[in-house]
Amino acid sequence: MHYTGTIWRPPYEAASLLLEVTAGCTHHKCRFCTLYHDLPFKFRMSPLEDVTCDLQEVKRAAGGRHSGHIRRVFLTGANPFVLSCDKLSAIAERIHTYLPSVTSIGAFARITDVMPKTSEELAKLRALGYDGLTIGIETGDDQALRFMNKGYTP
């Protein structure tokens, strides 16, 4: 499996397969965040070849028998949902090719990753299994958002 730096996931994703599709954060400026300071770069997308190799490895390691027990995949990196609809679709299609039992895909996202996507794109991604975005919305207070340098407004 390809992993870069410390892998972060919400506690409720403990039983999910963790698949690295990005590393780092596109914003990487929040005043309080130190999650990705150990990386020598700000953000990068994993090559699709690495994602494919990781999915093949999981399928192989499960011997085909237990790969049918994998129901959820959580995409790692600070905000994989920043990827285009086409890239997220390609990742989901690879997941379903190698692990057809997967019915649910989750990821970290910034609100700025969701807003640019059209309703049609979001519906397409939902149909492909994306059904759980973890968005770091710490506050709706404009002054606090500015102070913390979140990069968006309420």
Disulfide bonds with the S-S distance in Angstrom:
none
